[in-house]
Amino acid sequence: MIRRVAAACVAVLLTAIGSPALACPLCYASIPLRVLRSYYLSAVLLTILPFAVVGSLVALGMHMARRAGNNGPAPDPDAEIAPDALEQQLTT
């Protein structure tokens, strides 16, 4: 128990006396324009990505529903087949 408390105290002290950060990725004044554009582009792409994934899943679902709807209604398995319809099915 004493070791954990001592380790926690050492961690807090090391964090408190640490050197300040000299630069960060959001300090735009010291960043070259090319790097700044890369940051913006990556932020835009990561923002658009979830919308693209959800949109493609919705489009796939709509396509599959439309494709399933074009087959016509399912035949009634209990319905009797008329003799002339049976002949047409056998000849084609």
N, C-alpha and C positions, 0 to 999 in steps of 0.2 A: 504494500500500500504506500509506503514511504517512497519507494522508487518511482511509482507512478506520479505522485505529487511532485517529486523533484524533477522528473522528466517534463512534466507539464510546465513547471516554473521556468526551466531552462528554455523550453520552446517559446514561451511568452517573452522572455528576456531577449532571445535571439531575434525574434520578430520585431520587437520594439526598437532594438538598436541597429537594425538593418539599414543599409544605405538606401536612399530614395531612388526611385526609378528615374533614369536620365532621359528616357524617351518612351513613348507609347505609340501604338499603331494609329491612334486617333489624333495625334498632333500633326495637323495638316501642314503647318508652316515648314516643317523640316523634311517633308516627304517629297520625293521627285514626282512630277506629274504622271509619269507612266505607272508608278506604284499606286498612286491615288486612283487612277482609272481602273486599275486591277481590283482595288478594294470595292469600288462602286459596282463594277461588273459582277464580282462574286456575290455581293449583297443582292443585286437584282436577280441573278440566276437562282440563288437560294430562296428568294421570295417567290419566284414564279414556279419553281419546281413542284410544290404541293398542288397548286392549281392545275398544272399540266397532268399530273398523275390522276387526280380526281376527274378531270375533264376527259381524259382518255378512257377511264373506266366507265364513265357515264356514256360516252360515245359507243364503246363496245357493247354495253348493255342494250342501248337503243338499237344498234345494228342487229344484235341477236334477236331482239323482240320483233323487229320489223321482218327479219328473215323467217322467223317462226310463224309470223302472221300471214306470209305469202303462200303457205302450203295449203291454205283453206281449212275448213273445219274438219275435225277428226270424224271418220265414218262411225256410224252407230253399229256396234257389234251385234246388237239384237235385231237389227233390221233385216228383213228378208230381201234377197236379191231377185229382181224381176227376171224372167227368162230371157228377154231381149237384151237386158243389161249384161247378163251372164255371157251371152253369145258375143257381145262386143268386147268384153274383157278377154275372152278366149281367143278372139281373132286378132287382137292387137298385141 
